[in-house]
């Protein structure tokens, strides 16, 4: 990956405390995995930003190398890669997701 794309991706993950790279957006997810993660993030109460990878081919391809994760959605919190749908779901089920997001404005539940 070229340095300009790496810098673009780094800026994107650092621009918001919680960023979900997904197919579609939080109002209109375009795959079931993205919809599931959006629902879990909404339940957490933490504000989050989404990036539609279907609209940005360079981001979609570059993120696979940037995160060393081949699939979407991809969740980043505080500039760090957290995981995809299965990992976020597991974190939600065992309470880790709410613990991670609570300092960022999530409702306690």
BELBEL-V44364 format. One record per pair of residues at least 4 apart in sequence whose ideal C-beta (glycine too) atoms are under 8 Angstrom apart, sorted by the first residue. I is the first residue (numbers start at 1). J is the second residue. D is the distance in Angstrom with one decimal. If there is no record, write none. Layout:
# BELBEL-V44364
[[I J D] [I J D]]
This chain:
# BELBEL-V44364
[[1 5 5.2] [1 6 5.5] [1 62 5.4] [1 65 5.0] [1 66 6.9] [2 6 7.1] [3 7 6.2] [4 8 6.4] [5 9 6.4] [5 58 6.0] [5 62 4.7] [6 10 6.3] [6 62 7.5] [6 66 6.7] [7 11 6.2] [8 12 6.5] [8 58 7.8] [8 59 7.5] [8 62 7.7] [9 13 6.5] [9 59 6.8] [9 62 5.6] [9 63 6.3] [9 66 4.8] [10 14 6.2] [10 66 8.0] [10 79 7.9] [11 15 6.1] [12 19 6.6] [12 51 6.4] [12 59 7.3] [13 19 5.6] [13 76 4.4] [13 79 5.2] [13 80 8.0] [13 81 7.8] [14 79 4.7] [15 19 7.2] [15 49 7.3] [16 48 7.2] [16 49 3.9] [17 46 7.8] [17 47 7.6] [17 77 6.8] [17 78 5.9] [17 104 4.9] [18 41 7.0] [18 46 5.6] [18 47 6.8] [18 48 3.9] [18 49 6.8] [18 75 7.5] [18 76 7.4] [18 77 5.4] [18 101 6.8] [18 104 6.2] [19 48 7.0] [19 49 5.1] [19 50 7.5] [19 51 6.5] [19 75 7.5] [19 76 4.6] [20 26 7.5] [20 34 7.7] [20 37 6.1] [20 38 7.0] [20 41 6.6] [20 48 5.8] [20 49 7.3] [20 50 4.9] [20 51 7.3] [20 73 5.6] [20 74 7.4] [20 75 5.3] [20 76 7.8] [21 50 7.7] [21 51 4.9] [21 53 5.4] [21 59 7.1] [21 63 5.7] [21 72 6.1] [21 73 6.2] [21 74 4.5] [21 75 7.9] [21 76 7.5] [22 29 6.5] [22 30 8.0] [22 31 7.7] [22 34 3.8] [22 37 6.9] [22 38 7.1] [22 50 5.6] [22 51 7.3] [22 52 7.0] [22 53 6.6] [22 72 6.0] [22 73 4.0] [22 74 7.8] [23 29 6.9] [23 30 4.3] [23 31 4.4] [23 34 4.9] [23 52 7.2] [23 53 6.2] [23 54 5.4] [23 72 6.0] [23 73 7.3] [24 28 5.0] [24 29 4.4] [24 30 3.4] [24 31 7.1] [24 34 5.8] [24 50 7.9] [24 52 5.9] [24 54 7.0] [25 29 7.3] [25 50 4.8] [25 52 5.3] [26 38 5.0] [26 41 7.8] [26 42 7.6] [26 48 7.2] [26 50 4.8] [29 34 4.2] [29 35 3.8] [29 38 5.3] [30 34 6.6] [30 54 6.5] [31 35 6.9] [31 72 7.8] [32 36 6.3] [33 37 6.8] [33 71 7.8] [33 72 7.3] [33 73 6.0] [33 84 7.3] [33 85 4.0] [34 38 6.2] [34 72 6.9] [34 73 4.7] [34 85 7.7] [35 39 6.4] [36 40 6.5] [36 85 5.6] [36 89 6.6] [37 41 6.3] [37 73 4.9] [37 75 6.4] [37 84 7.9] [37 85 5.4] [37 88 5.1] [37 89 7.8] [38 42 6.3] [38 50 7.4] [39 43 6.4] [40 44 6.6] [40 88 5.9] [40 89 6.8] [40 92 4.8] [40 97 6.6] [41 46 6.6] [41 48 4.9] [41 75 7.8] [41 101 7.8] [43 92 7.6] [43 109 7.7] [44 92 7.8] [44 97 6.2] [44 98 5.8] [44 101 4.7] [44 106 4.5] [44 107 7.4] [45 101 7.7] [45 105 7.1] [45 106 4.3] [45 107 3.2] [45 109 7.3] [46 101 4.0] [46 102 7.8] [46 104 4.8] [46 105 5.4] [46 106 3.9] [47 104 7.4] [47 105 5.8] [51 56 7.1] [51 59 6.6] [52 56 7.1] [53 59 5.8] [53 60 4.0] [53 63 7.0] [53 72 5.7] [54 60 7.3] [56 60 6.3] [57 61 6.3] [58 62 5.7] [59 63 6.0] [60 64 7.6] [60 72 7.4] [61 65 7.7] [62 66 5.6] [63 67 5.7] [63 69 7.7] [63 72 7.7] [63 74 6.0] [64 68 8.0] [64 69 6.8] [64 70 5.3] [67 74 5.6] [67 81 4.6] [69 74 5.8] [69 81 6.8] [69 83 7.4] [69 84 6.3] [71 84 5.5] [72 84 7.1] [73 84 6.1] [73 85 6.1] [73 88 7.9] [74 81 6.6] [74 83 7.6] [74 84 6.1] [75 81 7.6] [75 82 4.4] [75 83 6.3] [75 84 7.4] [75 88 5.5] [76 80 6.3] [76 81 5.6] [76 82 6.4] [77 82 5.3] [77 100 5.9] [77 101 7.0] [77 104 7.4] [78 104 7.9] [82 87 6.7] [82 88 6.7] [82 91 7.4] [82 100 7.3] [83 87 2.8] [83 88 5.8] [83 91 7.5] [84 88 6.9] [85 89 6.1] [86 90 6.4] [87 91 6.2] [88 92 6.4] [88 97 6.4] [89 93 6.4] [90 94 6.4] [90 96 7.9] [91 96 4.0] [91 97 4.0] [91 100 7.1] [92 96 7.8] [92 97 4.4] [92 98 7.5] [95 99 6.0] [96 100 6.1] [97 101 6.1] [98 102 5.9] [98 106 6.2] [98 108 7.5] [98 109 7.2] [101 105 7.9] [101 106 4.1] [102 106 4.9] [102 108 6.4]]
